[in-house]
Amino acid sequence: MVEPYVVFGEKVTVEDGAVIHSFSHIVGAHIGKGVSVGPFARLRPGTQLGDGSRIGNFVRSKKR
């Protein structure tokens, strides 16, 4: 499920069951099954979130 006001850039993959909350900005990231992101999260290129991960509000991540 993708809530309103989410920005997707290039090369983003989102698997089934993921929830992307409002005002998140995602570029070049892989989001696994059942992941929860945001609100107000920023995922930069190279971010890989494994199945069941959770990224909270106002979090910024980048390549590991």
ZIMOQUI-V276072 format. One line per field, one symbol per residue. ss: DSSP state (~ for helix, > for strand, _ for the rest). phi: phi as a letter, one per 40 degrees, with the letter a starting at -180 (. if undefined). Layout:
ss->???
phi->???
//
This chain:
ss->_>____>>____>>____>>____>>___>>____>>____>>____>>____>>____>>___
phi->.bccgcbbccfbbbcdgcbbcdgcbbbgbbbccgcbbgcgcbbcdgcbbcdgcbbccgcbbadc
//
